[in-house]
Amino acid sequence: MSELVEFLRARYTEAREREMSRRSIRPGAFGDMEVEFEYELDEPETILVGGHPYPADKFWEHAGEPAADPFVIADLDSKLALVDALAEADPHSGYITATFTAEDALRLLAKPFANHPDYKAE
């Protein structure tokens, strides 16, 4: 079971890091100049601002802002918490633990929906 736990932790952590690294262009960062992205297989990303090449790292420093989806982050956090809680289970007894119940697992899965009008914290 520990291999499965480590596998799930790694996948959810990778997905969370990927989501946290998402960036978008801050509106108006370059006034009304057009921004274009060009990709070529043998060259790194080129960003054209007003038709002129701009170094990608400097571009994102100046114009980037986080674009992570808070729901995706909350969903991944709850799944990581559930994996951690289930990692304590005895795989042979059929029980999670004396203090962690199936209802606790369902509550963790419901956490990302805390802002939904039908969500009840209790």
DRENPA-3360 file (N, C-alpha, C; in nm, 2 decimals, always signed):
BEGIN
1 = MSELVEFL = +0.08/-0.12/+0.00/+0.00/+0.00/+0.00/+0.09/+0.13/+0.00 ~ +0.21/+0.12/+0.06/+0.29/+0.24/+0.07/+0.33/+0.29/-0.07 ~ +0.35/+0.19/-0.17/+0.38/+0.23/-0.30/+0.27/+0.31/-0.37 ~ +0.15/+0.27/-0.34/+0.03/+0.33/-0.39/+0.01/+0.47/-0.33 ~ +0.04/+0.48/-0.20/+0.03/+0.61/-0.13/+0.13/+0.71/-0.19 ~ +0.26/+0.66/-0.20/+0.36/+0.75/-0.26/+0.33/+0.79/-0.40 ~ +0.27/+0.70/-0.48/+0.24/+0.73/-0.62/+0.13/+0.84/-0.62 ~ +0.03/+0.82/-0.54/-0.08/+0.92/-0.53/-0.03/+1.06/-0.48;
9 = RARYTEAR = +0.05/+1.05/-0.38/+0.10/+1.18/-0.33/+0.18/+1.25/-0.43 ~ +0.27/+1.18/-0.51/+0.35/+1.24/-0.61/+0.27/+1.29/-0.72 ~ +0.16/+1.22/-0.77/+0.08/+1.27/-0.88/+0.00/+1.39/-0.84 ~ -0.06/+1.39/-0.72/-0.14/+1.51/-0.67/-0.05/+1.63/-0.65 ~ +0.07/+1.60/-0.59/+0.17/+1.71/-0.57/+0.21/+1.77/-0.70 ~ +0.24/+1.69/-0.80/+0.28/+1.74/-0.93/+0.17/+1.82/-0.99 ~ +0.05/+1.77/-0.99/-0.07/+1.85/-1.04/-0.09/+1.98/-0.97 ~ -0.07/+1.98/-0.84/-0.08/+2.11/-0.76/+0.03/+2.21/-0.80;
17 = EREMSRRS = +0.15/+2.16/-0.82/+0.26/+2.25/-0.85/+0.24/+2.30/-1.00 ~ +0.19/+2.21/-1.09/+0.16/+2.26/-1.22/+0.06/+2.37/-1.22 ~ -0.05/+2.35/-1.14/-0.16/+2.45/-1.14/-0.11/+2.58/-1.08 ~ -0.02/+2.57/-0.97/+0.03/+2.69/-0.91/+0.12/+2.77/-1.00 ~ +0.18/+2.70/-1.09/+0.27/+2.77/-1.18/+0.21/+2.84/-1.30 ~ +0.08/+2.82/-1.31/+0.00/+2.88/-1.43/+0.01/+3.03/-1.41 ~ +0.03/+3.10/-1.52/+0.04/+3.24/-1.53/-0.05/+3.30/-1.64 ~ -0.09/+3.42/-1.62/-0.17/+3.48/-1.73/-0.11/+3.62/-1.74;
25 = IRPGAFGD = -0.15/+3.69/-1.85/-0.09/+3.82/-1.87/-0.18/+3.92/-1.80 ~ -0.12/+4.01/-1.72/-0.20/+4.11/-1.65/-0.25/+4.21/-1.75 ~ -0.38/+4.23/-1.75/-0.44/+4.32/-1.85/-0.38/+4.46/-1.84 ~ -0.34/+4.51/-1.96/-0.28/+4.64/-1.97/-0.14/+4.65/-1.94 ~ -0.07/+4.54/-1.92/+0.07/+4.54/-1.88/+0.16/+4.61/-1.99 ~ +0.12/+4.60/-2.11/+0.19/+4.67/-2.22/+0.10/+4.77/-2.29 ~ +0.01/+4.83/-2.22/-0.08/+4.92/-2.28/-0.17/+4.85/-2.38 ~ -0.19/+4.90/-2.50/-0.27/+4.83/-2.60/-0.18/+4.76/-2.71;
33 = MEVEFEYE = -0.05/+4.74/-2.68/+0.03/+4.67/-2.77/-0.01/+4.53/-2.78 ~ +0.00/+4.47/-2.90/-0.04/+4.33/-2.92/+0.07/+4.24/-2.87 ~ +0.04/+4.13/-2.80/+0.13/+4.04/-2.75/+0.11/+3.91/-2.83 ~ +0.22/+3.85/-2.89/+0.21/+3.73/-2.96/+0.31/+3.63/-2.91 ~ +0.28/+3.50/-2.91/+0.37/+3.40/-2.86/+0.41/+3.31/-2.98 ~ +0.53/+3.29/-3.00/+0.58/+3.20/-3.11/+0.66/+3.09/-3.05 ~ +0.64/+2.97/-3.11/+0.71/+2.85/-3.06/+0.78/+2.78/-3.18 ~ +0.90/+2.74/-3.16/+0.97/+2.66/-3.26/+1.03/+2.55/-3.19;
41 = LDEPETIL = +1.04/+2.43/-3.25/+1.10/+2.31/-3.19/+1.24/+2.33/-3.13 ~ +1.32/+2.40/-3.21/+1.46/+2.41/-3.17/+1.50/+2.54/-3.10 ~ +1.40/+2.62/-3.07/+1.43/+2.75/-3.00/+1.33/+2.77/-2.89 ~ +1.38/+2.84/-2.78/+1.28/+2.86/-2.67/+1.17/+2.96/-2.72 ~ +1.08/+2.97/-2.63/+0.96/+3.06/-2.65/+1.01/+3.20/-2.69 ~ +0.95/+3.26/-2.79/+0.97/+3.40/-2.82/+0.84/+3.48/-2.80 ~ +0.85/+3.59/-2.73/+0.73/+3.67/-2.71/+0.75/+3.80/-2.78 ~ +0.65/+3.83/-2.87/+0.66/+3.96/-2.94/+0.56/+4.05/-2.88;
49 = VGGHPYPA = +0.62/+4.17/-2.84/+0.54/+4.28/-2.79/+0.55/+4.39/-2.88 ~ +0.43/+4.43/-2.94/+0.43/+4.53/-3.04/+0.52/+4.50/-3.16 ~ +0.53/+4.37/-3.19/+0.61/+4.33/-3.30/+0.76/+4.31/-3.27 ~ +0.80/+4.34/-3.15/+0.95/+4.33/-3.11/+0.97/+4.21/-3.02 ~ +1.08/+4.14/-3.04/+1.10/+4.02/-2.95/+1.13/+4.07/-2.80 ~ +1.08/+4.00/-2.71/+1.09/+4.03/-2.57/+1.14/+3.91/-2.49 ~ +1.24/+3.91/-2.41/+1.29/+3.79/-2.34/+1.18/+3.74/-2.25 ~ +1.15/+3.61/-2.26/+1.04/+3.55/-2.19/+1.04/+3.57/-2.04;
57 = DKFWEHAG = +1.16/+3.55/-1.98/+1.16/+3.57/-1.83/+1.13/+3.71/-1.79 ~ +1.18/+3.81/-1.87/+1.15/+3.95/-1.84/+1.00/+3.98/-1.86 ~ +0.95/+3.92/-1.97/+0.81/+3.94/-2.00/+0.72/+3.90/-1.88 ~ +0.74/+3.78/-1.83/+0.66/+3.72/-1.73/+0.68/+3.80/-1.60 ~ +0.80/+3.85/-1.57/+0.83/+3.93/-1.45/+0.74/+4.06/-1.46 ~ +0.74/+4.12/-1.58/+0.67/+4.25/-1.59/+0.51/+4.23/-1.61 ~ +0.47/+4.13/-1.68/+0.33/+4.12/-1.72/+0.26/+4.00/-1.66 ~ +0.32/+3.91/-1.59/+0.26/+3.79/-1.55/+0.19/+3.81/-1.41;
65 = EPAADPFV = +0.09/+3.73/-1.39/+0.02/+3.72/-1.26/-0.03/+3.58/-1.25 ~ -0.04/+3.53/-1.12/-0.08/+3.39/-1.10/-0.22/+3.37/-1.16 ~ -0.24/+3.25/-1.21/-0.36/+3.21/-1.28/-0.41/+3.08/-1.23 ~ -0.37/+3.04/-1.11/-0.41/+2.91/-1.06/-0.56/+2.92/-1.03 ~ -0.63/+2.81/-1.05/-0.77/+2.80/-1.02/-0.79/+2.76/-0.88 ~ -0.85/+2.84/-0.79/-0.86/+2.81/-0.65/-0.93/+2.68/-0.62 ~ -1.03/+2.65/-0.71/-1.10/+2.52/-0.69/-1.01/+2.40/-0.71 ~ -0.93/+2.41/-0.82/-0.84/+2.30/-0.85/-0.74/+2.28/-0.73;
73 = IADLDSKL = -0.69/+2.39/-0.68/-0.60/+2.38/-0.57/-0.67/+2.32/-0.45 ~ -0.79/+2.36/-0.41/-0.86/+2.31/-0.30/-0.89/+2.16/-0.32 ~ -0.93/+2.12/-0.44/-0.96/+1.98/-0.47/-0.83/+1.90/-0.45 ~ -0.72/+1.94/-0.50/-0.60/+1.86/-0.49/-0.55/+1.86/-0.34 ~ -0.57/+1.97/-0.27/-0.54/+1.97/-0.13/-0.62/+1.87/-0.05 ~ -0.75/+1.86/-0.08/-0.84/+1.77/-0.01/-0.80/+1.62/-0.04 ~ -0.76/+1.60/-0.17/-0.72/+1.46/-0.21/-0.59/+1.43/-0.14 ~ -0.50/+1.52/-0.13/-0.37/+1.49/-0.06/-0.40/+1.46/+0.09;
81 = ALVDALAE = -0.49/+1.54/+0.15/-0.52/+1.51/+0.29/-0.59/+1.38/+0.31 ~ -0.67/+1.34/+0.21/-0.74/+1.21/+0.22/-0.63/+1.10/+0.20 ~ -0.54/+1.11/+0.11/-0.43/+1.01/+0.09/-0.35/+1.00/+0.22 ~ -0.32/+1.11/+0.28/-0.24/+1.11/+0.41/-0.32/+1.04/+0.52 ~ -0.45/+1.06/+0.53/-0.53/+1.00/+0.63/-0.54/+0.85/+0.60 ~ -0.57/+0.81/+0.48/-0.58/+0.67/+0.44/-0.45/+0.60/+0.45 ~ -0.34/+0.66/+0.44/-0.21/+0.60/+0.46/-0.19/+0.54/+0.60 ~ -0.27/+0.59/+0.69/-0.26/+0.53/+0.83/-0.35/+0.41/+0.85;
89 = ADPHSGYI = -0.43/+0.37/+0.75/-0.52/+0.26/+0.76/-0.44/+0.13/+0.76 ~ -0.50/+0.03/+0.82/-0.45/-0.11/+0.82/-0.52/-0.17/+0.69 ~ -0.44/-0.20/+0.59/-0.50/-0.25/+0.47/-0.57/-0.39/+0.48 ~ -0.54/-0.46/+0.59/-0.60/-0.59/+0.61/-0.72/-0.60/+0.69 ~ -0.74/-0.49/+0.78/-0.86/-0.50/+0.87/-0.99/-0.45/+0.81 ~ -0.98/-0.38/+0.70/-1.10/-0.32/+0.64/-1.15/-0.19/+0.71 ~ -1.08/-0.15/+0.81/-1.11/-0.03/+0.88/-1.01/+0.08/+0.85 ~ -1.05/+0.20/+0.85/-0.95/+0.31/+0.82/-0.87/+0.33/+0.95;
97 = TATFTAED = -0.92/+0.39/+1.05/-0.86/+0.39/+1.18/-0.98/+0.41/+1.28 ~ -0.95/+0.40/+1.41/-1.05/+0.42/+1.51/-1.10/+0.57/+1.51 ~ -1.02/+0.66/+1.47/-1.05/+0.80/+1.48/-1.08/+0.86/+1.34 ~ -1.06/+0.79/+1.23/-1.08/+0.85/+1.10/-1.19/+0.76/+1.03 ~ -1.31/+0.82/+1.01/-1.42/+0.74/+0.95/-1.44/+0.77/+0.81 ~ -1.53/+0.69/+0.75/-1.57/+0.71/+0.61/-1.63/+0.85/+0.59 ~ -1.71/+0.90/+0.70/-1.76/+1.03/+0.69/-1.65/+1.14/+0.69 ~ -1.54/+1.12/+0.76/-1.43/+1.21/+0.76/-1.37/+1.21/+0.62;
105 = ALRLLAKP = -1.36/+1.10/+0.55/-1.31/+1.10/+0.41/-1.40/+1.18/+0.32 ~ -1.53/+1.16/+0.34/-1.63/+1.23/+0.25/-1.62/+1.38/+0.28 ~ -1.60/+1.42/+0.40/-1.59/+1.56/+0.44/-1.46/+1.62/+0.37 ~ -1.35/+1.55/+0.36/-1.24/+1.60/+0.29/-1.26/+1.62/+0.15 ~ -1.34/+1.52/+0.09/-1.37/+1.54/-0.06/-1.47/+1.65/-0.08 ~ -1.55/+1.69/+0.02/-1.64/+1.80/+0.00/-1.58/+1.93/+0.02 ~ -1.47/+1.94/+0.08/-1.41/+2.07/+0.11/-1.39/+2.17/-0.01 ~ -1.35/+2.12/-0.13/-1.34/+2.22/-0.24/-1.47/+2.29/-0.27;
113 = FANHPDYK = -1.58/+2.23/-0.23/-1.71/+2.29/-0.26/-1.76/+2.38/-0.15 ~ -1.68/+2.42/-0.06/-1.72/+2.50/+0.06/-1.79/+2.63/+0.02 ~ -1.76/+2.68/-0.10/-1.83/+2.81/-0.14/-1.96/+2.79/-0.21 ~ -2.00/+2.66/-0.23/-2.12/+2.63/-0.30/-2.24/+2.66/-0.20 ~ -2.35/+2.71/-0.25/-2.46/+2.74/-0.16/-2.52/+2.62/-0.09 ~ -2.51/+2.50/-0.15/-2.57/+2.38/-0.09/-2.47/+2.32/+0.02 ~ -2.35/+2.37/+0.03/-2.25/+2.31/+0.12/-2.29/+2.34/+0.26 ~ -2.28/+2.24/+0.34/-2.31/+2.26/+0.49/-2.18/+2.21/+0.56;
121 = AE = -2.12/+2.30/+0.63/-2.00/+2.27/+0.71/-2.02/+2.16/+0.81 ~ -2.14/+2.15/+0.87/-2.16/+2.05/+0.97/-2.18/+1.91/+0.91;
% end
